[in-house]
Amino acid sequence: MPELTLGHVVVPTAAVRDEGTSYHYLPPSREVAPSDDAVRAILAVLERHGVPFVAGRTWTTDGFYRETRECVARRVAEGCLTVEMEAAALFAVARFSGVSFGQVPYAGDDLSGEVWDSRGWDIHTAGRELLFRAAAEAVLTPLSRPAVEGCGTPGNQNAQRNRRSLADPSSEMQAPRATRHASTAGPVGSRGPSGQDEE
C-alpha cells in the first residue's frame, strides 16, 4: 500500500499460512488469526495515543526468494497488506499453547522498485521505541475473557495452569509469563495494489 511509509503501523488480523512452522502446531488451513482480545488491546492503545495504523491480513512466507510478481499479485488480491516471515507461526504457536497473542509491526524497507531501498528502517529507532511502548501497554491492558476459549489442544492445559499461576504467584508456571497475552513489534513489508513490494 502506498501509504505505508517507513514506520507506518500495521495490525495483522490474519496471516496467510505460506510457511511450514504453523502446520506443526495447528491443523492445515488457509490462514490463522491472532487472538481477538490481543488485537482489541493493541487497537485500543493505538487509538488512545493517536497512532496511525492499518489493520488487515498479512502474508507469512519463508520462501522470500519465491515472492514473484504473480504470487504478490495473488496475495494482494486476497487482501494482504504486508509480507513477513513470522506472524502465522507465532499465531499458531500461541493458539496451540493457549496464549493470547497479537502483533504491532511497522512498515520497513521498500522492495517495490528495481533496487532494494532500506529507507533506513534498521536505524528507525523512534518508531521502534513507540511500538515497544505501545506493545507493552497493550500487554498490560486488562482482558475481558480467558486467553483462548475452547482451545482443545494439549497446550491449553498449560494455559489453564498458567492462569491459575497468575492468581497464585507461589505456584509453578510452565513457562515464564507475566501477562495473559503478548505482543511483538518489528518491521514488515507491504504489498501495494500494483503487486509491487513496499516495505
For each residue, the residues with C-beta under 8 A, 3 or more apart:
1: 4 54 81 190 191 192 193 198
2: 192 193 198
3: 8 54
4: 1 8 10 54 81 82 107 190 198
5: 8 107
6: 106 107 108 119 120 121 124 127
7: 106 107 124 126 127 130
8: 3 4 5 52 53 54 106 107
9: 46 51 52 53 54 104 105 106 131 134
10: 4 53 54 55 56 58 81 82 104 105 106 107 188 190
11: 39 42 43 46 53 54 55 56 102 103 104
12: 15 34 55 56 57 58 82 87 102 103 105
13: 33 34 39 55 56 57
14: 31 32 33 34 57 58
15: 12 22 31 32 33 34 57 58 59 60 87 88 91
16: 30 31 57 58 59 60 75 78 80 88
17: 22 23 28 29 30 31 32 60 88 92
18: 59 60 61 62 63 88
19: 22 60 61 62 63 85 88 89
20: 23 24 62
21: 24 25 62 88 89 92 93
22: 15 17 19 25 26 32 60 88 89 91 92 93
23: 17 20 26 28 92
24: 20 21 92
25: 21 22 89 92 93 95 96 153
26: 22 23 29 32 92 95 96 153
27:
28: 17 23
29: 17 26 32
30: 16 17
31: 14 15 16 17 57 88
32: 14 15 17 22 26 29 88 91 92 95
33: 13 14 15 36 91
34: 12 13 14 15 38 39 87 91 94 101 102 103
35: 38 39 94 95 99 100 101 102 147 148 181
36: 33 39 40
37: 40 41 100 143 144 145 147 181
38: 34 35 41 42 100 101 102 138 181 182 183
39: 11 13 34 35 36 42 43 55 102
40: 36 37 43 44
41: 37 38 44 45 102 138 139 141 143 181 183
42: 11 38 39 45 46 102 103 104 134 135 138 183
43: 11 39 40 46 47 53 55
44: 40 41 47 48 138 141
45: 41 42 48 49 51 134 137 138 141
46: 9 11 42 43 49 51 53 104 134
47: 43 44 50 51
48: 44 45
49: 45 46 134
50: 47
51: 9 45 46 47 130 134
52: 8 9
53: 8 9 10 11 43 46
54: 1 3 4 8 9 10 11 81
55: 10 11 12 13 39 43
56: 10 11 12 13 79 80 81
57: 12 13 14 15 16 31 78 79 80 81
58: 10 12 14 15 16 80 81 82 83 84 87 188
59: 15 16 18 75 78 80 82 83 84 191
60: 15 16 17 18 19 22 83 84 85 86 87 88 89
61: 18 19 64 66 67 83 85
62: 18 19 20 21 85
63: 18 19 66 67
64: 61 67 85
65:
66: 61 63 71
67: 61 63 64 71 72 83 197
68: 71 72
69: 72 73 195
70: 73 74
71: 66 67 68 74 75
72: 67 68 69 75 76 83 191 195 196 197
73: 69 70 76 77 195
74: 70 71 77 78
75: 16 59 71 72 78 80 83 191
76: 72 73 79 80 191 192 193 195
77: 73 74
78: 16 57 59 74 75
79: 56 57 76
80: 16 56 57 58 59 75 76 83 191
81: 1 4 10 54 56 57 58 190 191
82: 4 10 12 58 59 105 107 188 189 190 191
83: 58 59 60 61 67 72 75 80 188 189 190 191 197
84: 58 59 60 87 105 188 189
85: 19 60 61 62 64
86: 60 89 90 184
87: 12 15 34 58 60 84 90 91 103 105 188
88: 15 16 17 18 19 21 22 31 32 60 91 92
89: 19 21 22 25 60 86 92 93
90: 86 87 93 94 101 103 184
91: 15 22 32 33 34 87 88 94 95 101
92: 17 21 22 23 24 25 26 32 88 89 95 96
93: 21 22 25 89 90 96 97
94: 34 35 90 91 97 99 100 101 148 182
95: 25 26 32 35 91 92 98 101 148 151 153
96: 25 26 92 93 153 154 155
97: 93 94 153 155 158 159 175
98: 95 147 148 151 153 155 156 157 158 159 160 162
99: 35 94 147 148 159 177 180 181 182
100: 35 37 38 94 143 147 148 180 181 182
101: 34 35 38 90 91 94 95 181 182 183
102: 11 12 34 35 38 39 41 42 138 181 182 183
103: 11 12 34 42 87 90 183 184 185
104: 9 10 11 42 46 131 134 135 138 183 184 185
105: 9 10 12 82 84 87 131 184 185 186 187 188
106: 6 7 8 9 10 124 127 128 131 185 186 187 188
107: 4 5 6 7 8 10 82 187 188 189 190 198 199
108: 6 119 121 124 187 188 189 199
109: 116 117 118 119 121 187 189 199
110: 113 116 117 119 197 198 199
111: 116 117 189 196 197 198 199
112: 192 194 196 197 198
113: 110 116 117 196
114:
115:
116: 109 110 111 113
117: 109 110 111 113
118: 109 121 122
119: 6 108 109 110 124 199
120: 6 123 124
121: 6 108 109 118 124 187 199
122: 118
123: 120
124: 6 7 106 108 119 120 121 127 128 187
125: 128 129
126: 7 129 130
127: 6 7 106 124 130 131
128: 106 124 125 131 132 185 186
129: 125 126 132 133
130: 7 51 126 127 133 134
131: 9 104 105 106 127 128 134 135 185 186
132: 128 129 135 136 185
133: 129 130 136 137
134: 9 42 45 46 49 51 104 130 131 137 138 185
135: 42 104 131 132 138 139 183 184 185
136: 132 133 139 140
137: 45 133 134 140 141
138: 38 41 42 44 45 102 104 134 135 141 181 183
139: 41 135 136 179 181 182 183
140: 136 137 179
141: 41 44 45 137 138
142:
143: 37 41 100 146 147 180 181
144: 37
145: 37 149
146: 143 149 163 180
147: 35 37 98 99 100 143 159 163 180 181
148: 35 94 95 98 99 100 151 156 159
149: 145 146
150:
151: 95 98 148 155 156 159
152: 156
153: 25 26 95 96 97 98 156
154: 96 157 158
155: 96 97 98 151 158 159
156: 98 148 151 152 153 159 160
157: 98 154 160 161
158: 97 98 154 155 161 162 174 175
159: 97 98 99 147 148 151 155 156 162 163
160: 98 156 157 163 164
161: 157 158 164 165 173 174
162: 98 158 159 165 166 173 174 175 177
163: 146 147 159 160 166 167 180
164: 160 161 167 168 171
165: 161 162 168 169 171 172 173
166: 162 163 169 177 180
167: 163 164
168: 164 165 171
169: 165 166
170:
171: 164 165 168
172: 165
173: 161 162 165 176 177
174: 158 161 162
175: 97 158 162
176: 173
177: 99 162 166 173 180 182
178:
179: 139 140 182
180: 99 100 143 146 147 163 166 177
181: 35 37 38 41 99 100 101 102 138 139 143 147
182: 38 94 99 100 101 102 139 177 179
183: 38 41 42 101 102 103 104 135 138 139
184: 86 90 103 104 105 135
185: 103 104 105 106 128 131 132 134 135
186: 105 106 128 131
187: 105 106 107 108 109 121 124 199
188: 10 58 82 83 84 87 105 106 107 108 199
189: 82 83 84 107 108 109 111 197 198 199
190: 1 4 10 81 82 83 107 197 198 199
191: 1 59 72 75 76 80 81 82 83 195 196 197 198
192: 1 2 76 112 195 196 197 198
193: 1 2 76
194: 112
195: 69 72 73 76 191 192
196: 72 111 112 113 191 192
197: 67 72 83 110 111 112 189 190 191 192
198: 1 2 4 107 110 111 112 189 190 191 192
199: 107 108 109 110 111 119 121 187 188 189 190
